Amino acid sequence: MITWLNHIAIAVPDLSEATARYELLGGKVSEPQARVEEGVTVAVVTFPNTKIELLHPLGEASPLIDYLEEHPRGGVHHLCFEVEDIDAASTLLRSVNCRILGNGGPKNGAHGKPVIFVDPNDFHGALVEFEQM
């Protein structure tokens, strides 16, 4: 089912500082993208073998506000795995009692592809995103 680790998302308190750090390490950093519906600003850092999403709160209602209050220096927010078929992945995950967050169906993610997020309690405390290739 999983074909590849697509990205690791890191919540950051200072997006400019974080992007500068990853550029220094050789990452190619995208322009920040406001994801109003998700309440985050995202900058994607590309390396030859994977990507890192740097997430920063967008607005007072951002779900990252609480996360950064608990982790003021930032931290790993979620892992994203690629799958060939998001509907098949959803069916398989539900069959083993995993809870898909939101309305239970896929939505368009930051990369314009269908994604689902699974409750962290179903993945040993890790928030996991699945993205259709």
Backbone as CSV, one residue per row, in Angstrom:
resi,resn,N_x,N_y,N_z,CA_x,CA_y,CA_z,C_x,C_y,C_z
1,MET,0.816,-1.188,0.000,0.000,0.000,0.000,0.863,1.258,0.000
2,ILE,1.757,1.417,0.967,2.641,2.596,1.016,3.722,2.415,-0.038
3,THR,3.923,3.450,-0.844,4.946,3.364,-1.881,6.203,4.174,-1.547
4,TRP,6.050,5.222,-0.706,7.186,6.123,-0.491,6.874,7.050,0.673
5,LEU,7.896,7.471,1.391,7.746,8.561,2.356,7.754,9.848,1.543
6,ASN,6.628,10.561,1.539,6.544,11.784,0.753,7.208,12.948,1.459
7,HIS,6.854,13.144,2.745,7.474,14.237,3.493,7.293,14.055,4.993
8,ILE,8.092,14.804,5.712,7.952,14.967,7.152,7.585,16.427,7.354
9,ALA,6.532,16.667,8.135,6.098,18.036,8.389,6.567,18.469,9.776
10,ILE,7.136,19.653,9.833,7.658,20.193,11.086,6.970,21.527,11.361
11,ALA,6.353,21.646,12.522,5.768,22.918,12.946,6.897,23.807,13.441
12,VAL,6.919,25.057,12.972,8.003,25.969,13.334,7.441,27.294,13.840
13,PRO,8.072,27.871,14.871,7.609,29.163,15.379,8.061,30.339,14.513
14,ASP,9.129,30.154,13.726,9.674,31.226,12.886,9.991,30.641,11.518
15,LEU,9.125,30.898,10.556,9.270,30.302,9.225,10.522,30.796,8.509
16,SER,10.846,32.067,8.639,12.046,32.613,7.978,13.319,31.957,8.488
17,GLU,13.406,31.806,9.807,14.584,31.158,10.388,14.684,29.707,9.926
18,ALA,13.547,29.013,9.920,13.554,27.601,9.532,13.941,27.425,8.062
19,THR,13.383,28.257,7.175,13.727,28.108,5.762,15.207,28.416,5.528
20,ALA,15.739,29.410,6.217,17.164,29.746,6.073,18.046,28.586,6.522
21,ARG,17.646,27.931,7.601,18.437,26.799,8.108,18.486,25.670,7.082
22,TYR,17.337,25.329,6.490,17.304,24.223,5.524,17.964,24.595,4.203
23,GLU,17.913,25.877,3.811,18.649,26.311,2.623,20.146,26.168,2.854
24,LEU,20.606,26.526,4.051,22.011,26.389,4.408,22.478,24.942,4.290
25,LEU,21.570,24.000,4.575,21.893,22.575,4.511,21.746,21.995,3.108
26,GLY,21.412,22.821,2.128,21.339,22.364,0.745,19.953,22.065,0.236
27,GLY,18.930,22.334,1.027,17.560,22.105,0.574,17.095,23.211,-0.352
28,LYS,16.251,22.843,-1.308,15.631,23.822,-2.189,14.289,24.175,-1.558
29,VAL,14.115,25.433,-1.159,12.945,25.861,-0.404,11.972,26.601,-1.322
30,SER,10.711,26.187,-1.269,9.665,26.843,-2.058,9.270,28.164,-1.416
31,GLU,8.549,28.964,-2.169,7.939,30.161,-1.598,6.859,29.705,-0.612
32,PRO,6.694,30.391,0.497,5.631,30.033,1.436,4.258,30.128,0.770
33,GLN,3.412,29.171,1.104,2.061,29.106,0.547,1.061,29.154,1.695
34,ALA,0.141,30.113,1.645,-0.914,30.204,2.655,-1.976,29.164,2.353
35,ARG,-2.265,28.308,3.328,-3.327,27.300,3.221,-4.423,27.726,4.186
36,VAL,-5.238,28.679,3.749,-6.239,29.310,4.610,-7.166,28.273,5.231
37,GLU,-7.636,27.311,4.422,-8.572,26.314,4.927,-7.972,25.416,6.012
38,GLU,-6.641,25.326,6.046,-5.961,24.518,7.062,-5.377,25.381,8.178
39,GLY,-5.353,26.695,7.987,-4.830,27.597,8.998,-3.316,27.561,9.138
40,VAL,-2.611,27.259,8.034,-1.153,27.182,8.089,-0.528,27.852,6.868
41,THR,0.705,28.268,7.036,1.562,28.660,5.927,2.590,27.542,5.776
42,VAL,2.793,27.098,4.541,3.662,25.951,4.267,4.795,26.373,3.345
43,ALA,6.006,25.993,3.699,7.158,26.086,2.797,7.685,24.666,2.652
44,VAL,7.899,24.235,1.414,8.360,22.876,1.153,9.858,22.907,0.866
45,VAL,10.592,22.081,1.597,12.034,21.944,1.396,12.257,20.624,0.670
46,THR,12.889,20.700,-0.498,13.107,19.504,-1.303,14.572,19.086,-1.235
47,PHE,14.754,17.808,-0.954,16.061,17.162,-1.002,15.978,16.061,-2.053
48,PRO,17.093,15.475,-2.466,17.034,14.453,-3.515,16.146,13.253,-3.178
49,ASN,16.015,12.910,-1.894,15.282,11.688,-1.562,13.975,11.898,-0.806
50,THR,13.634,13.133,-0.438,12.369,13.385,0.255,12.128,14.881,0.368
51,LYS,11.055,15.226,1.039,10.729,16.633,1.266,10.437,16.837,2.757
52,ILE,10.584,18.073,3.172,10.179,18.490,4.513,9.212,19.645,4.322
53,GLU,8.069,19.577,4.996,7.146,20.696,5.002,7.357,21.468,6.293
54,LEU,7.605,22.747,6.160,7.713,23.619,7.323,6.352,24.299,7.486
55,LEU,5.709,24.080,8.624,4.371,24.597,8.882,4.428,25.708,9.914
56,HIS,3.751,26.799,9.615,3.701,27.941,10.531,2.240,28.374,10.645
57,PRO,1.801,28.775,11.849,0.404,29.177,12.024,0.016,30.330,11.097
58,LEU,-1.215,30.253,10.592,-1.790,31.312,9.781,-3.079,31.738,10.467
59,GLY,-3.015,32.837,11.167,-4.186,33.342,11.866,-4.329,32.799,13.277
60,GLU,-5.208,33.454,14.030,-5.421,33.119,15.442,-6.089,31.765,15.653
61,ALA,-6.809,31.268,14.647,-7.537,30.001,14.785,-6.726,28.805,14.277
62,SER,-5.479,29.010,13.948,-4.650,27.921,13.411,-4.530,26.771,14.412
63,PRO,-4.677,25.538,13.926,-4.491,24.395,14.815,-3.051,24.266,15.320
64,LEU,-2.125,24.972,14.696,-0.730,24.914,15.141,-0.472,25.761,16.380
65,ILE,-1.368,26.678,16.697,-1.173,27.532,17.873,-1.023,26.669,19.123
66,ASP,-1.951,25.747,19.331,-1.888,24.870,20.508,-0.635,24.003,20.476
67,TYR,-0.302,23.488,19.289,0.882,22.636,19.164,2.134,23.404,19.579
68,LEU,2.272,24.634,19.080,3.467,25.420,19.395,3.475,25.923,20.832
69,GLU,2.311,26.041,21.451,2.290,26.372,22.881,2.871,25.215,23.689
70,GLU,2.577,23.985,23.260,3.124,22.803,23.938,4.574,22.549,23.554
71,HIS,4.955,22.942,22.334,6.308,22.723,21.810,6.835,24.050,21.274
72,PRO,7.230,24.977,22.139,7.568,26.337,21.698,8.721,26.426,20.699
73,ARG,9.576,25.434,20.655,10.674,25.456,19.687,10.292,24.772,18.385
74,GLY,9.052,24.233,18.332,8.594,23.502,17.158,8.795,22.011,17.345
75,GLY,8.489,21.255,16.308,8.666,19.815,16.376,8.001,19.111,15.213
76,VAL,8.263,17.801,15.131,7.671,16.994,14.067,6.157,16.983,14.259
77,HIS,5.443,17.395,13.236,3.984,17.474,13.291,3.332,16.209,12.720
78,HIS,3.788,15.775,11.538,3.238,14.551,10.957,4.185,13.956,9.917
79,LEU,3.899,12.703,9.577,4.589,11.995,8.497,3.596,11.814,7.370
80,CYS,4.054,11.887,6.128,3.171,11.681,4.987,3.722,10.572,4.106
81,PHE,2.873,9.573,3.866,3.233,8.460,2.999,2.411,8.529,1.722
82,GLU,3.042,8.188,0.604,2.327,8.117,-0.670,1.648,6.761,-0.808
83,VAL,0.468,6.778,-1.399,-0.253,5.551,-1.729,-0.755,5.683,-3.168
84,GLU,-0.943,4.560,-3.843,-1.414,4.600,-5.228,-2.879,4.985,-5.317
85,ASP,-3.688,4.531,-4.340,-5.134,4.733,-4.400,-5.632,5.143,-3.018
86,ILE,-6.018,6.402,-2.861,-6.422,6.918,-1.549,-7.692,6.237,-1.045
87,ASP,-8.610,5.891,-1.952,-9.838,5.220,-1.523,-9.538,3.817,-1.020
88,ALA,-8.665,3.099,-1.693,-8.281,1.759,-1.236,-7.550,1.845,0.103
89,ALA,-6.707,2.858,0.250,-5.999,3.038,1.524,-6.995,3.322,2.641
90,SER,-7.981,4.181,2.368,-9.004,4.500,3.368,-9.759,3.245,3.792
91,THR,-10.134,2.439,2.822,-10.876,1.202,3.113,-10.034,0.262,3.968
92,LEU,-8.776,0.097,3.604,-7.897,-0.784,4.372,-7.703,-0.270,5.796
93,LEU,-7.465,1.028,5.933,-7.254,1.606,7.258,-8.494,1.455,8.132
94,ARG,-9.665,1.693,7.564,-10.905,1.518,8.331,-11.108,0.061,8.740
95,SER,-10.663,-0.864,7.887,-10.851,-2.289,8.187,-10.044,-2.738,9.404
96,VAL,-9.022,-1.960,9.755,-8.232,-2.282,10.954,-8.486,-1.241,12.042
97,ASN,-9.679,-0.625,11.972,-10.184,0.292,12.995,-9.388,1.587,13.147
98,CYS,-8.766,2.046,12.074,-8.131,3.354,12.111,-9.196,4.414,11.831
99,ARG,-9.086,5.526,12.542,-10.044,6.622,12.403,-9.468,7.710,11.516
100,ILE,-10.174,7.984,10.429,-9.760,9.036,9.508,-10.335,10.347,10.018
101,LEU,-9.484,11.342,10.139,-9.887,12.635,10.697,-10.710,13.444,9.701
102,GLY,-11.315,14.496,10.201,-12.148,15.365,9.361,-13.470,14.691,9.083
103,ASN,-13.927,14.807,7.843,-15.216,14.211,7.485,-15.098,12.747,7.075
104,GLY,-13.903,12.173,7.196,-13.689,10.764,6.880,-13.318,10.501,5.444
105,GLY,-13.362,11.540,4.612,-13.019,11.374,3.202,-11.796,12.179,2.837
106,PRO,-11.268,11.934,1.646,-10.090,12.679,1.205,-10.412,14.151,0.943
107,LYS,-9.388,14.978,1.100,-9.467,16.385,0.724,-8.195,16.698,-0.050
108,ASN,-8.161,17.829,-0.735,-6.948,18.208,-1.454,-5.927,18.744,-0.470
109,GLY,-4.721,18.199,-0.528,-3.646,18.615,0.355,-2.836,19.757,-0.222
110,ALA,-1.758,20.087,0.457,-0.906,21.211,0.071,-0.274,21.026,-1.307
111,HIS,-0.177,19.785,-1.779,0.440,19.528,-3.077,-0.617,19.331,-4.160
112,GLY,-1.904,19.612,-3.825,-2.975,19.505,-4.794,-3.454,18.094,-5.057
113,LYS,-3.069,17.156,-4.211,-3.462,15.756,-4.386,-4.362,15.335,-3.234
114,PRO,-5.203,14.305,-3.446,-6.081,13.848,-2.371,-5.273,13.279,-1.191
115,VAL,-5.678,13.683,0.022,-5.013,13.217,1.239,-6.049,12.858,2.301
116,ILE,-5.623,12.012,3.233,-6.370,11.744,4.459,-5.375,11.773,5.607
117,PHE,-5.867,12.104,6.800,-5.060,12.050,8.016,-5.708,11.024,8.936
118,VAL,-4.869,10.246,9.620,-5.362,9.220,10.539,-5.051,9.638,11.967
119,ASP,-6.016,9.395,12.839,-5.897,9.747,14.259,-4.560,9.248,14.816
120,PRO,-3.806,10.118,15.489,-2.510,9.720,16.053,-2.602,8.532,17.020
121,ASN,-3.722,8.382,17.682,-3.867,7.256,18.608,-3.843,5.917,17.894
122,ASP,-4.086,5.923,16.595,-4.072,4.688,15.810,-2.700,4.387,15.217
123,PHE,-1.743,5.320,15.381,-0.381,5.132,14.871,0.653,5.481,15.932
124,HIS,0.462,4.938,17.118,1.448,5.040,18.202,1.826,6.480,18.530
125,GLY,0.838,7.373,18.460,1.057,8.765,18.815,1.506,9.653,17.679
126,ALA,1.712,9.097,16.484,2.154,9.901,15.340,0.971,10.253,14.455
127,LEU,0.831,11.525,14.106,-0.151,11.929,13.117,0.387,11.504,11.760
128,VAL,-0.419,10.719,11.017,0.031,10.198,9.738,-0.920,10.660,8.636
129,GLU,-0.327,11.176,7.565,-1.063,11.590,6.385,-0.768,10.597,5.280
130,PHE,-1.786,10.291,4.490,-1.613,9.471,3.303,-2.001,10.332,2.109
131,GLU,-1.133,10.350,1.092,-1.349,11.179,-0.100,-1.350,10.300,-1.328
132,GLN,-2.373,10.466,-2.176,-2.409,9.708,-3.426,-1.334,10.225,-4.354
133,MET,-0.638,9.318,-4.990,0.451,9.670,-5.919,-0.093,10.380,-7.148
